[in-house]
Amino acid sequence: MNTLVYSGGPGPGPWILLFPIIWAAVVIGAFTLLRRTVWRGRRPPWQSPGVRRGGAAEHTPVDLLGRRFAAGEIEEDEYWRRLSVLDEPYGRSGKDGPA
């Protein structure tokens, strides 16, 4: 019954500590690989949809127009006129096609 007592014979020795280090390296490597490839285009859940990686919000023309209208810089009729121009798919078009 000498199985539970260290008898000085052959055993795992200090090399047993190497296996947890190897598994930690594998897990960290897999996480890093997934983050750089698969999850690259997705934003973290705590970030709002309009925020880029640098922290600046995306400024689309429609967003800027809405902010100017909300700040009172432009009137309602000018807002709707400019919004209709921005919503046109291919710019101004008349009877003969695009101008």
Helices and strands as residue ranges (DSSP letters): G 13-17, H 18-36, H 61-71, H 76-87, E 93-94, E 97-98
